[in-house]
Amino acid sequence: MKFVCPSCAATNRVPDKCAGITIICRKCKTQVNVPGDSNQPTRSWLTSPGWVAVAAVEAAALIAVAVVAVLLARSAPPEGLPLVENATGGPPQLAAPGGTLVAEWDAKQQATGGHFRLTDQDVSLVGPSGRTQAVTVLAADKPWPDSLLESPPQAEPTPLFISLELHLPSRPQLAGQRVRLRASVVVEYPAPQPSGDALAIQRATVLHERELVMATPEQQATFAAYLGRLTVLRWLVFLSAMVAIGVPIGAASLAQRRISIMCPKCGRGTTAVFYHEGGDYYVSPCPHRGGRLTDAEG
């Protein structure tokens, strides 16, 4: 409720439970008796328009998170696309002339932390006519820190997965064609010694072949539209979650108010905290007791 200070005419806003007690005016700092009967029932914040609106926005945000998350989980690539599958189960991708492709496969080796360095590579694409074209390797290494070799291994060896980011030839004639990707790479990787108390660098030549169907421009456009929808859904999930988290935090911080009331035990001023449109208040430790002044005592 609101009432006017008789000394300075300033408006003071206090919770309903402050009726009948003495507060300190926020402007002139004089002691003012709050009008009203403290025995009157106080209104609940559940019925106040502001908090009802906050609850409605929060409920809408939570529903939006759930709905969009379900849509995102059920989103699948359009049927009929020649998607490229990898050993590690990464996101779907297409092989297209002039595009990039991440090719991953199990090297059948054990490496500490899955680390490896590429020392040599020969990657090519064999077209339907048997013509071989070189493929540029844009990225491949997963280097290990020097400190890994300075102490006994702290982790068990893990399967080594080779991951190559490839730039495919840009010949438009390859669109819609079935081709064969051939890769021969030489890798170095840290692996434990038979004694198990140290790591050593080992070298291996890893071969890999797979068939690819190069996507047509129409298939690329369909796949790009699918990825665009995924991006929109992910942003909607993120924004809805931020609203669901931010609304209660922001409402609680913005709605918190402070007033100074007079302790009925010692007559000293102490701080009380209440929330806008709420009928109750919470009192900080009373100066004369060193403890918490309850609402019943206030």
C-alpha positions, 0 to 999 in steps of 0.5 A: 500500500501507499501513504503520504508522509505528514511531514514532507508529503512524500509517498511511501510504499510499504507492504500491507503487514506494516499497517500500524507500525512506525517507519522512517520516511524515505525522504525526510527521515522522520518517524511516521506511523503507517495508517491502517489496521495490522489485523486486517488480512493481507493480500497475496502476491499470487493475486497481484497483476504484476506477479501474475504477468511474471508467472504467465511469461515464465510459463510461456517460456517453459512451454516454448523450451519444451515444444521447440526442444521436441521439434529439434529432437525430432528434426531429421534430414530430408530423405533421399540425400546422399549423407556422409556418415562418419565413425564418430557419429558426427553431424550429417554432411554432404559431399559436393563439388568444391565443398568441404568434407570432414572424413573420420574413421577408426585407425585401429590404433590406441593413442593416449587421449586420441592425440595424433600428428599428421606427417604425410598424406595422400588423399585423392578422389577417383571419378566414375571414369577412373580419373584421379584428382588430388584432394586438399587436406585443410586440417587434420592434427590433434597435437598433444602437449609436451607435458604429456610425455614428461610423466607417466600416463594418467589416462587409459589409451583410447581408440585413435580416430583420424579426422581429415577436413578435406576440400573436394575438387570443384569440377561441376561434372562430379555432381550426382556422380558416385566416386571413391575417396582414397586416403593414405596418411602417416600419423605419429601418436603417443602410446604407452610402452609395454612396461606401462610407466611411460609414453613413446611416440609411435608411427603408423600408415593408415589406409582408408577408402570409401564411396561417396555420392557427390550431391547435386545443386538441388540436393545442396539447396535442400540440405542448406534449408534443413540446416537453416531450420536447425539453426532457427530451432537452436536459437529458439531453444536458447532464447526461450531458456534465457527468458525462462531463467532471466524472468524470475531472476530479473523480477525478483531483483527489480521487485525487491524494495527496502524500508526502515522500520522502528524496532518495537523492542528497542526503538532503533531503526532497522532495515526491512525488505519486501517485494513489490505488490507483496503483503509481507516483509522480512526484517534484517537482524535487530540491533538490540538482539543481534538476532532476527526480528520475526514478523510476529514480533514486528 
